């Protein structure tokens, strides 16, 4: 069940100069399409609880999956869209004069970034603990919520640094050229030789590094991206043939597409479409 807290709606004088201001917080929030077309001073943190979604920012599209955290820095324009299976998140909105310093001392937060958290359940429980205290509109609330905001920042930094220390948090950054190429070209034929050239390593080394850091084989990852795209096509274009969907999502063989789709989704493409179209 969704719980949302907007603690302070009006800030004046000294209150607006606090290093960290908690503008809003929610748990188990069902995400719909959200577009920010104008730069704003606050930042946004999302933790995916269920399903997955897409971030489009700075000309790039990134998938945000279950257990992953998404940081959107101040002044960033963006678009957030839920994937067909839905997207449930915890979110935190922050502002304040301390954000500039936060960006400078933590360069990994200077651009929209997806993190693999060390313990996403602990982060969820921490948000719940704040919500359970209920709204506070007393004069002392400014201090309390400023401290809560700072505590949330520390929790986020601890999560992503712990994950980086374990060798997982930096995996997308290390593979960024390859992941970006796959995102841009998954509808086309992709070869291991091309990906290794993008990375500047041998094909054998790329396969080893990719599997170690991502926990799956490189073409299994590509198939995941293609299947996600095919699900969107199956739902949004009901008259499009399964073969056409397969071809447009990078699959040359419709039988192979159907086999991979069923392995991922436990239903055929046709049956998946029927779930959304009577």
Buried (B, 14 or more C-beta within 10 A) or exposed (E): EEBEBEBBEEBEEEBBEBBBBBBBBBBBBEBEEBEBEEEEEBBBBBBBBEBBBBBBBEEBEBBBBBBBBBBBBBEBBBBBBBBBEEBBBBBBBBBBEBBEEBBEEBEBBBBBBBBBBBEBEEBBEBBBEBBEEEEBEEEEBBEBBBEBBBBBBEBBBBBBBBBBEEEBBBBBEBBEEBBBBBEEBBBEEBEBEBBBBBBEBEBEEBBEBBBEBBEEEBBBBBBBBBBBBBBBBBBEEEEEEBBEBBBBBBBEEBEEBBEBBBEBBEEBBEEBBEEEEE
